[in-house]
Amino acid sequence: MFGGSMKPKLATEKVNVRKEKEKAITWIRDQAKNYDQAKLREELNLNMQSLVQQVKRDQKDIIADEGRQVGRLDKIQYLHDDLEHTKTAVTAQRDTMRDLKNKATEHFAEFDQARAQKLKLA
């Protein structure tokens, strides 16, 4: 019964009652230790501390990731502003070049007309 075996001992076998009693008491004490409230509280506190530490580590990782993302967004904003400035500058240069081209075209047209008149007169 207390030996931990599923087979009952035969009545013909000699059973050392003291030995079996000690085994039973040891088993009962082991079971009592498993359900000891102080031990359960201690294990629960250790588990809670480990969870809190893990959450803190995860939180630090999340904050670090957010910092990196903000840095990336700042860089993207800087590049966007630079591109907008460049676009404005290029647009102004394009307009200046168009004006120069139009003036040059008008000047060469006047020059060609003057030359054609000189050729007609000559």
LINWO-V541973 format. One record per residue. N is the residue number from 0. RES is the residue in one small letter. SS is DSSP state (helix for helix, strand for strand, loop for the rest). OMEGA is omega in whole degrees, -180 to 180 (NA if undefined). Layout:
# LINWO-V541973
N RES SS OMEGA
N RES SS OMEGA
This chain:
# LINWO-V541973
0 m loop -177
1 f loop -177
2 g loop -180
3 g loop -180
4 s loop 179
5 m loop -180
6 k loop 176
7 p loop 179
8 k loop 179
9 l loop -178
10 a loop -178
11 t loop 179
12 e loop 175
13 k loop -180
14 v loop 176
15 n loop -174
16 v helix -180
17 r helix -180
18 k helix 179
19 e helix 179
20 k helix 178
21 e helix 178
22 k helix -179
23 a helix -180
24 i helix 178
25 t helix 179
26 w helix -180
27 i helix 179
28 r helix 178
29 d helix 178
30 q helix 179
31 a helix 178
32 k helix 179
33 n helix -176
34 y loop 179
35 d loop -175
36 q helix -179
37 a helix 179
38 k helix 178
39 l helix 178
40 r helix 180
41 e helix 178
42 e helix 179
43 l helix 178
44 n helix 178
45 l helix 179
46 n helix 179
47 m helix 179
48 q helix 179
49 s helix 177
50 l helix 180
51 v helix 179
52 q helix 179
53 q helix 179
54 v helix 178
55 k helix 178
56 r helix 179
57 d helix 179
58 q helix 177
59 k helix 179
60 d helix -180
61 i helix 179
62 i helix 178
63 a helix 178
64 d helix 179
65 e helix 178
66 g helix 178
67 r helix 180
68 q helix 178
69 v helix 177
70 g helix 178
71 r helix 179
72 l helix 177
73 d helix 179
74 k helix 179
75 i helix 179
76 q helix 178
77 y helix 180
78 l helix 179
79 h helix 179
80 d helix 179
81 d helix 178
82 l helix 179
83 e helix 179
84 h helix 179
85 t helix 180
86 k helix 179
87 t helix -180
88 a helix 180
89 v helix 178
90 t helix 179
91 a helix 179
92 q helix 179
93 r helix 180
94 d helix 178
95 t helix 180
96 m helix 177
97 r helix 179
98 d helix 179
99 l helix 180
100 k helix -180
101 n helix 179
102 k helix 179
103 a helix 179
104 t helix 179
105 e helix -179
106 h helix 179
107 f helix 177
108 a helix 178
109 e helix 180
110 f helix 179
111 d helix 179
112 q helix -180
113 a helix -180
114 r helix 179
115 a helix 179
116 q helix 179
117 k helix 179
118 l helix 179
119 k helix -180
120 l helix -176
121 a loop NA
